[in-house]
Amino acid sequence: MKTLLQSAVLLGAASLATTSLAGQTAPPPMGPPPVFAGSSTEDDTAIFAGFNWVFGGTSTLEGVIGVIYRETDRGGDVTGARLSGHFDLLGRGGTPSVRLTGIAGDEDIAAEAGLGIGFNGSPYAVLGAVGNYYNLGGTIGFDGTFGGYVGVHTYGDFDDRPRRVLVPGGPGMGGCEGEYDCEYEIIDTALEN
């Protein structure tokens, strides 16, 4: 008898709770997660020119020409490489050289490390930084010489990251009335930074 009474109370409570929610709509289903349009990185290859003030063994103004390749991801991280030729513009005995360096950092400034070789055959290591229109760093010759440089270049801004993303739009929070009829709206993710 006790279990019969408990069952009747449980059924009564369940039916009262069901009728108290009658006429209310269920919340809209959550839509699909944002769908990114296109690639998650932007890449660029460009020719650049610049000037470096070189100090150390020989202080002089150096002309620089080269090519730079870089990739920038959605978060602003930059990776890439530079190949450049360096020439003494003031005739002070600076040795012309070629450098190949790798780049890693963010859209404001990136570290640069690599190797160079003078036209006289002397190799050296390069360690520095590349920013938007400027660079600085040092060289360490395999023969024990040290040097430094500060300069400007024409490459410009690394902040060319992908900015467009597709997000569900349309009626309700999810933007989808059914499984296959989602509407999408394009927003600029740069506004969120």
DAGIGI-V441023 format. One record per residue. N is the residue number from 1. PHI is phi as a letter, one per 20 degrees, with the letter a starting at -180 (999 if undefined). PSI is psi in whole degrees, -180 to 180 (NA if undefined). OMEGA is omega in degrees with one decimal (* if undefined). Layout:
n=N phi=PHI psi=PSI omega=OMEGA
n=N phi=PHI psi=PSI omega=OMEGA
This chain:
n=1 phi=999 psi=-39 omega=-179.2
n=2 phi=f psi=-42 omega=179.4
n=3 phi=f psi=-32 omega=177.0
n=4 phi=f psi=-40 omega=178.0
n=5 phi=f psi=-42 omega=178.2
n=6 phi=f psi=-41 omega=179.1
n=7 phi=f psi=-41 omega=179.8
n=8 phi=f psi=-41 omega=178.3
n=9 phi=f psi=-43 omega=-179.6
n=10 phi=f psi=-44 omega=179.1
n=11 phi=f psi=-39 omega=178.6
n=12 phi=f psi=-43 omega=179.7
n=13 phi=f psi=-40 omega=-179.9
n=14 phi=f psi=-40 omega=-179.3
n=15 phi=f psi=-34 omega=176.1
n=16 phi=f psi=-41 omega=-179.9
n=17 phi=f psi=-37 omega=-179.8
n=18 phi=f psi=-43 omega=-179.1
n=19 phi=f psi=-25 omega=178.5
n=20 phi=f psi=-21 omega=178.4
n=21 phi=e psi=2 omega=-178.1
n=22 phi=f psi=139 omega=178.1
n=23 phi=n psi=-10 omega=177.5
n=24 phi=e psi=142 omega=178.4
n=25 phi=e psi=151 omega=177.1
n=26 phi=f psi=151 omega=177.9
n=27 phi=f psi=151 omega=-179.2
n=28 phi=f psi=148 omega=179.7
n=29 phi=f psi=150 omega=177.5
n=30 phi=f psi=137 omega=-179.8
n=31 phi=f psi=179 omega=179.0
n=32 phi=f psi=159 omega=177.9
n=33 phi=f psi=162 omega=178.4
n=34 phi=g psi=144 omega=179.8
n=35 phi=d psi=120 omega=-179.0
n=36 phi=f psi=134 omega=179.8
n=37 phi=e psi=134 omega=174.4
n=38 phi=m psi=-164 omega=-176.0
n=39 phi=f psi=155 omega=177.3
n=40 phi=e psi=-2 omega=177.1
n=41 phi=c psi=154 omega=171.3
n=42 phi=d psi=135 omega=177.5
n=43 phi=c psi=161 omega=-176.2
n=44 phi=b psi=139 omega=171.5
n=45 phi=c psi=128 omega=-175.0
n=46 phi=b psi=152 omega=172.5
n=47 phi=e psi=141 omega=179.5
n=48 phi=c psi=162 omega=174.2
n=49 phi=c psi=160 omega=179.8
n=50 phi=a psi=-180 omega=176.3
n=51 phi=c psi=137 omega=174.1
n=52 phi=c psi=137 omega=167.2
n=53 phi=e psi=117 omega=-175.9
n=54 phi=d psi=135 omega=177.1
n=55 phi=c psi=159 omega=-175.5
n=56 phi=p psi=-117 omega=178.9
n=57 phi=f psi=-51 omega=178.3
n=58 phi=c psi=121 omega=176.2
n=59 phi=e psi=124 omega=-177.5
n=60 phi=a psi=169 omega=173.4
n=61 phi=e psi=129 omega=-174.5
n=62 phi=d psi=133 omega=171.8
n=63 phi=e psi=142 omega=-177.1
n=64 phi=c psi=131 omega=169.5
n=65 phi=c psi=147 omega=-178.6
n=66 phi=a psi=-172 omega=177.6
n=67 phi=c psi=142 omega=-179.7
n=68 phi=c psi=139 omega=173.3
n=69 phi=c psi=135 omega=177.4
n=70 phi=b psi=151 omega=171.3
n=71 phi=c psi=137 omega=176.4
n=72 phi=c psi=127 omega=179.9
n=73 phi=e psi=178 omega=-176.6
n=74 phi=g psi=-29 omega=179.7
n=75 phi=e psi=-5 omega=179.4
n=76 phi=n psi=6 omega=177.3
n=77 phi=f psi=137 omega=-175.9
n=78 phi=d psi=135 omega=169.7
n=79 phi=c psi=155 omega=179.5
n=80 phi=r psi=-160 omega=-177.5
n=81 phi=b psi=155 omega=175.3
n=82 phi=c psi=139 omega=170.8
n=83 phi=c psi=122 omega=-173.9
n=84 phi=b psi=150 omega=173.3
n=85 phi=d psi=139 omega=-175.1
n=86 phi=c psi=130 omega=-174.0
n=87 phi=c psi=136 omega=177.0
n=88 phi=f psi=119 omega=-179.1
n=89 phi=e psi=-17 omega=-176.3
n=90 phi=d psi=0 omega=178.5
n=91 phi=m psi=34 omega=-178.5
n=92 phi=e psi=14 omega=176.2
n=93 phi=n psi=11 omega=175.4
n=94 phi=f psi=135 omega=-177.6
n=95 phi=e psi=127 omega=173.5
n=96 phi=g psi=148 omega=-177.9
n=97 phi=b psi=168 omega=175.9
n=98 phi=c psi=138 omega=-179.9
n=99 phi=c psi=143 omega=170.6
n=100 phi=c psi=117 omega=-176.6
n=101 phi=c psi=152 omega=173.1
n=102 phi=e psi=153 omega=-176.8
n=103 phi=c psi=136 omega=174.8
n=104 phi=b psi=132 omega=179.4
n=105 phi=r psi=-143 omega=176.9
n=106 phi=c psi=-174 omega=-171.6
n=107 phi=f psi=-13 omega=179.1
n=108 phi=e psi=-43 omega=-179.7
n=109 phi=b psi=144 omega=-178.9
n=110 phi=c psi=143 omega=175.0
n=111 phi=f psi=150 omega=-179.6
n=112 phi=c psi=131 omega=178.0
n=113 phi=b psi=142 omega=179.3
n=114 phi=r psi=-158 omega=-177.3
n=115 phi=c psi=154 omega=175.0
n=116 phi=c psi=164 omega=175.5
n=117 phi=b psi=130 omega=177.3
n=118 phi=f psi=156 omega=178.8
n=119 phi=f psi=-12 omega=174.4
n=120 phi=e psi=1 omega=176.6
n=121 phi=n psi=3 omega=-178.0
n=122 phi=e psi=117 omega=178.7
n=123 phi=e psi=156 omega=177.3
n=124 phi=b psi=159 omega=176.8
n=125 phi=e psi=148 omega=179.6
n=126 phi=c psi=133 omega=175.5
n=127 phi=c psi=123 omega=-176.6
n=128 phi=a psi=-158 omega=-179.6
n=129 phi=b psi=145 omega=177.9
n=130 phi=c psi=127 omega=178.0
n=131 phi=c psi=-170 omega=178.9
n=132 phi=f psi=103 omega=-179.8
n=133 phi=m psi=7 omega=177.8
n=134 phi=b psi=162 omega=173.9
n=135 phi=b psi=157 omega=177.5
n=136 phi=b psi=158 omega=178.6
n=137 phi=r psi=-163 omega=-178.5
n=138 phi=b psi=163 omega=176.6
n=139 phi=c psi=143 omega=176.7
n=140 phi=c psi=111 omega=-179.8
n=141 phi=f psi=148 omega=178.1
n=142 phi=f psi=-12 omega=175.4
n=143 phi=e psi=6 omega=176.6
n=144 phi=n psi=3 omega=179.3
n=145 phi=e psi=151 omega=178.1
n=146 phi=c psi=150 omega=175.2
n=147 phi=b psi=167 omega=177.5
n=148 phi=b psi=168 omega=178.7
n=149 phi=b psi=150 omega=172.8
n=150 phi=c psi=133 omega=-176.1
n=151 phi=b psi=177 omega=176.2
n=152 phi=c psi=153 omega=179.2
n=153 phi=b psi=167 omega=-176.2
n=154 phi=e psi=-2 omega=-174.7
n=155 phi=f psi=-46 omega=174.7
n=156 phi=n psi=-137 omega=-165.0
n=157 phi=e psi=130 omega=174.7
n=158 phi=e psi=-12 omega=-172.9
n=159 phi=f psi=70 omega=179.0
n=160 phi=c psi=51 omega=-176.3
n=161 phi=e psi=158 omega=177.5
n=162 phi=f psi=136 omega=-174.3
n=163 phi=c psi=-11 omega=-174.7
n=164 phi=e psi=141 omega=179.7
n=165 phi=b psi=143 omega=174.7
n=166 phi=e psi=132 omega=175.7
n=167 phi=c psi=149 omega=177.6
n=168 phi=f psi=137 omega=177.5
n=169 phi=c psi=-172 omega=178.6
n=170 phi=n psi=-163 omega=-174.3
n=171 phi=f psi=143 omega=177.7
n=172 phi=m psi=179 omega=-179.5
n=173 phi=f psi=-36 omega=-175.8
n=174 phi=e psi=-27 omega=178.7
n=175 phi=m psi=3 omega=-177.6
n=176 phi=c psi=129 omega=176.8
n=177 phi=e psi=-29 omega=179.2
n=178 phi=b psi=-173 omega=-174.7
n=179 phi=f psi=-33 omega=-172.8
n=180 phi=d psi=9 omega=-175.6
n=181 phi=d psi=42 omega=179.5
n=182 phi=f psi=141 omega=171.3
n=183 phi=d psi=145 omega=-178.8
n=184 phi=c psi=148 omega=176.6
n=185 phi=c psi=147 omega=-177.3
n=186 phi=e psi=130 omega=176.0
n=187 phi=c psi=163 omega=178.9
n=188 phi=d psi=114 omega=-177.7
n=189 phi=f psi=-13 omega=178.9
n=190 phi=f psi=-24 omega=179.9
n=191 phi=f psi=-20 omega=-178.4
n=192 phi=e psi=-12 omega=-176.8
n=193 phi=e psi=NA omega=*
